[in-house]
Amino acid sequence: MKKLLLAGMLGTSLFAVSCSSVNNAKTSQNQRSEFLKMKGDWQIVSVDYDKQFKIKPFDEGADAQCFVGSHWRLIPNNWTGAYTLNGGGSCPTITQPIKINVKDGNTFEFKKIAEGTKAKQNTAGYTLTLVSQATDQFSLEQNIPFDGENVRVVYNFQRTGMK
């Protein structure tokens, strides 16, 4: 009787673990399919933040407003992309290759890839949160620590094409 009870408990726990794995895989696949909708060319149409702060995103040495009008190409099937700042005024002209990742369905991560290096050689990067997504637009939020608080920066993207 003890062996039968033990076998029953073992079978039940194996079934529960296998169902959990299937559910986790489905969730992960759904999150990936949502992220794949971001494939294509995008432009930042606005950067929203508390204007009393001088924000210089992504260590480019450029003001946040230099990112308005920037072009972003996202290629999620191989987790790569690039962004280009258009320059003009006090804004630099920059094209930066990036390696992208998505976690938990709403965490967008990227790291800049320097010429002649591989993505795995660069361990530093940026983490943003997907706060809204539609077919032709999405918004990413970055919380930048400052003086013991976080400055909330929201980048609003508009689709410009598919590639």
N, C-alpha and C positions, 0 to 999 in steps of 0.2 A: 504494500500500500504506500509506504514511504517513497519507494522508487517511482511509482506511478505519479504521485503528487509532485515529486522533484522533476520528473520528465515533463509534466504539464506546465509547471512554473517556468522551466527552461524554454519550452516551446513558445509560451506566451511572451516571454521577454524577448526572444529572437524575433518574433512577429512584430512586436512594438518597435524594436530597433530598425527593422527593415522598412516598416511604414514611415518612420521618422526620416530615414535616409531618402526615401522616395519623395516625401514632402519637401525636404530641404533641396533636393535636386530640382523639383518643379518650381519652387520659389526662386532659386538661383537662375533657372532658365527664363522665367518670366521677367525677372529684373534685367537680364541680359537683353531680351527682346525689346524691352522698353528703351534701353540704352542704345540699341542699334538704330532706333528711330532718329537718333541725333546725328547719324551719318550725313555728311555733306558739308556745305560751305555756309558759314554763319558770320554775322557782323554784330558787334556790340553796339546797340543803339543808345544805351545810357548806362551810367554807373551811378548808383544811388548810395550816398553815405552822408554822415554828418559833416557838413562843409567846414566846420571849425577845425577839422584835422587836415593835415596835408598827407594824403595817401599816395604811396608809390608802390603799386602792386608788383608782385612777382620779381622783385629785385632787379627791375629794369632801369631804375634811376629816373623813371619818367612819371609825371603826375598821372593820377587816375584818369583825368579827362583826356589824356593822350590815347587811352584805350577805346574811347568812343570813336566808332568808325573803323576799328581794327578788324581785320579779316581772320577768321579761325576756320581751319579745315580739320574735321574730325573723321577719322577712319577707324571705327570700332572693331571691324572684323580682324584687324591686325594690331589694334590698340595703339595707333600712332596718330600724329597730326602735326599741326604747326599753327602759329599765329604770326600775323604781320601787323606792325604798327606803321601807319602811313607817313609819319613825319609831318613836318610843317610847323612853323612857329618855334616854340621851345621843345617840341616833341621829336624824339629820334626816329629814324627809319630802321626798323628791326624786323627780321624774319627769324623766328625761333622754332626749330623742330621740338616736338614734345612726345612723350610716351604717356598714354592715358590709361586709366583704370576706373572701374566703378565697383563699389562695395555696398552691400546692404540695400541696393536699389536706389539710394538717394545720395550716396557719397561719391563725389567726382574727384579723382586724384589725378594730378599730372606732375611730371618732372621734366625739366628742360634737358635736352640732350645736346651737349657741346660737340662741335665738329670733330670727328676722329675718335669719339668715344662711344661705347655701347651703353644702353640704358641700364644694364645691371651694374655698371661701374659708378653710376650716380645714385646715391641713396637718399638725397634730399629732394623734397618736392613740396607741393601745395595741396591742401585738402579743402574742398568747397562742398557745400550742400546744395543739392538740387531742390529748389523751393517751389518751382512750378514748371510744367512742361505741357506744350500743345504741339500740334503738327508743325507749325512754322515758327515757334518761339519757345524759349525756355529761359529760366533765371537761375543763376548760381549765387550762393551767398558765401562770403568769406568772413570769418571773425578774426580780426587782427588784434592781438593783445597790446594794450597801451595803458600804462599807469595803473595796473591792477584791474583793469576793465577790458572789455572787448569792444572794438569799433566794428560795427556791422557794415559790410560793403556788399551791395547786390549788383551783379553784372547781368544786364538784360540783353539777350541774344535774339536776333531775327534771322530766319533762313534767307540765304541769297541764292542758293542753288544746290543741286545734288551732284555728287561726283562718285 
